[in-house]
Amino acid sequence: MEPFPSGKIPADCLERLLRSAECGDPRVIRGGIFGEDAAVIEFGDRYLLAKSDPITFATDRPGWYAVQVNANDIAAMGGTCRWFLATLLLPEGATDEETVGGVFRDISEACRELGVELVGGHTEVAHGLDRILVAGQMLGEATPETLCTKEMVRAGDRLLLTKGIAVEGTSLIARECRGKLEGAFEPSFIDRCAGFLYDPGISVVREAALAVETGLVHAMHDPTEGGLAGALYELASASHTGLVLDSGAVEVYPETRSLCDFLGLDPLGLIASGSLLIACPAEGEEVVRRAVEEGGIACRRVGEVLPDGEGVSETREGRRVPLRRFARDEICRLF
């Protein structure tokens, strides 16, 4: 049996494993579902949202990073982030109080920015590691009026995308592969790409809140590992619909394009935290888009939801073809 490559495990394998773990608790509204951003648990007059995600690629500020990516998934469900737990695994022989303190300071800073309380976790020095690994868990709340799940998506819905792609991938390449880029790019260009972490930024919490406030959002999805292409396949799987992407409508940052051309990567399959996919009814498209744009965040239509059975496709040069599929995130080819 062939071992899996780095990155997410194959979707069909993950779906089988998730189905085998179902236990039938009636309070679990949305549990382990491939393509869903967080679990939804009934909690009286509201829902508890739960999400966990590790930081495995980034070595720079992994604590701050962990808070942001977990918060994004809560926000993509229409929720408000409340409590954060962190598991810190630290390399043997390279960890001291200053090292741990730096990670804790970054976690605390990110939590303060989002109004989140750090409520626990686990910290240990572990054998066999060459970098700090942070696994975060974010808990949040949503009301029945704000909750957005993929089962609410309908054929005919418009697909909107905030910002361009791929914010996270651009920053990661510049931060983790600087040696490969020096000589080919000016230091100021590499610094600008590294700064994508903060501007345009990998957080989608604000645009998610702006969209939800319209009351017209059916679902949202946070494109992370697997890029925009992976996110569209996940959205289609979780909502049991087809999708068509207008590839020409997707903004690719010039910096991202330059890095991908140099390294032979496809931006569509590059890890893309920082953008938010929004599914809304056709009649609500302009209202949702305007609400996000008035918050100073770019938002444009990039596709449409199709009936189940129509598959996942893209239009390129006027032709509709199957959407490109990536066995693993393009960033994995560099690590």
N, C-alpha and C positions, 0 to 999 in steps of 0.2 A: 504494500500500500504506500502510495506516494505521500511524503510529508507535505503539510501545507506551507506555502510561502509566507513571508512576513506580511502583516496587515490583518484585516478582518478575515475570519474564517469564511469559507464559501457559504453563500446565502441558503442554498438548499439544505446543507448540513445544519446550519443554525436553526432554520425553521423546524426541522425534524426534532432537534434537541428541545426547542421551546415547547413544541406540542407535547412532548413526552413528560414535561415538567408541570403541566397544568394540574391543579388540585381542586378546582371547582368552588372556591370560596366566593359566595355571592356578593361580598363587599368589594371584590376586585372588579372594577368596571372595565379597565384595560390593563392586561397583565403583560407577560412577555410576548410581544408581537413584533415580528421582523418589520422594520421600517417605522415603528412608533417611537417617539422621542422619549417618553417617560411613562411609568406606570401610574394608573389612576385608581385610587382607593376611596370608597365612600366613607365620609367622616361627618355624619350629622348633616348640617345644613350646607356643607361644602365638601370639596374633594381634597384629599391629600395626594400630592404629586411626588413621585420618587424617581430619582435618576442617579446613576453612577457612571463615571467615565474616568479612565486613567490618562496620564500624560506620559507618553512613551517616546515620542520623537524629540521634543524640545528639551534642551538642557539648560536654557536660560530662563530663569524665573518660573520654574514649573509649578510652584505653589499658586502664584497669581493666575497662571494659565489654567490650572485645574478649576478654580472657582468660575472663571469666565465660561469655559466650555460646558460645564454642568448647568450654569445659570441659563445659557442659551436654550438648552433642551426643555427646561421648565417653562421658559417664556414662550417657546414654540407651541406649548400646549395651552396657551392662554392663561398661564399661572403667574403668581407672584412668588419670588424666591424668599424663603424664610430662614432655613437652618442648613448648615453645612458641616459635614464630617470629612476628615481627611486621613488616609492611611499613607504614611511616609515610610518608604523603604530606602535606606541609605547605605552607600557602599562602605564595606569594611576597609579600614586602613586609610580612609580619606574623609572621615566625618569627625567634626569636633563641635563644640557648642556654638561657635560662630556660624558654621554651616547650617546647623539645625535652626538657629535663630533667624538666619536670612530667609529660610523657607517659611517659617512661621510669620515673619513680618510681612512677607508678600501675600500670604493667605489672609492675614488680618486686614491689610490695606484693601485688597479686592472685596472682602466681605463688607467693610465699611462703605465702600463706594456704592454697593448694591443694597445696603440696609439689611444685611444678612448676619446672623449670629453663628459663630463657630462653636459647635456644641459637643465636639468629641472626635474620636477616631482612634488611630493607633500609630505609634512611631517605633521603629527598630532599625538597628544596623544589621544588614543581611549579607550573608556570604554570597559571592559570585556575581555581584553587581559592579558595573563600571560607571554607573551614573545614578542620580537620584530619580526614583520613580514615585509619583504621587498619584494615588487613586482617590478621587473625590466622590462624595455622595451629596447631592443637593435635595432638600425637601422643600416643597412649596405648597401653595394653596390656590384653588380655583373655585369659582362659583359655577352653578349650572349655566349661568348666562355667559360666562367668559370661556368655559372649557371648549377646547378645539381638539377633536380627534379625527383621525383619517377616515373613519367610517362615515363622517359627515360629508365627504367629498362626493360630488355628483357630476355626471357627464354634462358637458357644457360649461362647467366652471372655467374661469380664466386663471392662468398661472402667472403670478407676478414675481419678480425677483428684485430684492433690494441690493443696492451697491453693484459692484462688478465682481468678477472672479479672477484669481482666487486669492483672497486677502491672506488667509493663513498660510497657504502654500508659498506665496511670495516671501513672506516674512521668514518662514522656516528655512527656505533655501538660502536666503541671505545670512541668516544667523548661524546655521549649522554647516554650511558649505562655503564659507567665505574664501577658503584657500583655493577652491576650484574656480572661483569667479575673479579673483585678483589677477590683473594683467589683461583680462578681457573687458572689464568694466571699471569705470572710475570709482574710487572710494566713496565719493558722494552719492553715486547711484546705488551702490551696495547698502550704504547707510539708509538711504531713503526707502529701499525695499525692506530692510530690517525694521524700519519704523512703521510698516504697515500693521504691525501688531497693535498699535495705538491709533494710527490714522491711515486709512479709514477705520481701522479697529476691528477686532474679531468678535466684539459683543454685538448681539442682535436684540438685546433686551428692550432697548428703547423703541425700535421700529415695530417689534411685536406688540408692545403696549399700545402704540399709536394705531396699529391696524385693528386690534381687538376692540378698542374704544368705539369704532364705527358700528359694531354689532353686525357686521356683514361678512365676517370671515368664517369659512367652513373649516379650514385646516391650515396649519403652517408646518414647515419642515426645515430643519437646520442642516444644510449640506456640510458634512464633515469629511471623514475619511471615505474615499471613493469619489469625491468631488461632486460637481453638479450632476453628472451622469449617474453616479451611484445613488444620489438623493432622489432622482426622478424614478429610478427603478424601485427604490424603497417605498416611495409614495404610492406608486401604482400597485405594489404588492399589498401594502397595508390597507388601501382603500378599495381594492378589487376593481380597478378601473384601467383603462388605457390612457396614454398620454402622448401628445405630440409637442416637441420642442422646436421653436423657431430659432435655429442656431444663429442666424444673422442678427437676432435681436439681443443676444447675450453680450453684455459689455465685458470685454477682457481688458484689464488694465494694461497699458503699454509696457509697464515694468514687468508684469507677469509674462506677457508675450515675448519680451526680449530674453528673459531667463529661460523660458520653455524652449524657445528656438535654439538657444545656445546649448542646452542640455539634452535636447531631443525629447521633450516631454509634451504631453497634450494637456492644455489648461482645463479641458472639460473633465478630466479624471484626476485633477489635483486637489488635495484636501482644501476645503473651501469655507471654513468657519469665517463669519463676517458677513455672509450673504444670507438672506432669508427667503425661502419659497413660501408664497401665500396663495392658497386656493380660495377663490371667492366667486359668487354667482356673477354672470355677465352684467346684470343690472347694477351690481355694487362695485364694479371694477373702478370706475372713475372716482368714486367716493373714497375707497380704500387707498388708491394710488395718491390722491391729493392729500389725504391725511398724513401719509408717510412723508411725502415731499415737503409739506409745510413744516415738518419737523427737521428739515434740512438734510434728508436722506434720499438719495436717488432711488427710484422705483419705476420699473417698466414691465409691460407684458412680454412674456417670453414663450407662452404656449397655451395649450388648452387641454382640458380633461376629455377623454373619449369614453365610450361605453366599454364595459368589460369585454375582453376578447379581441379588442382592436390593437393590442400590443403597445409597446413603447417605441416611439419613432422620433425622427427629427427631419426637418426640411433643410436641405442643403442645395444651393444653386437651383431652387425651384423644384427639386425632386424630394419626395418623401422616402426615406430609407430607415432601416432599423437604427435606433440610437446606439452609438458606440458604447461598448461594454468593456470594462476594465477588470481583469482578474484580481488586481490589487491596485491600491492607490499609486499614482505615478511617483509620489514622494518616496515610496518604498524602494524604487530603483536607485535612489541615491544613498540609502542607508543599508 
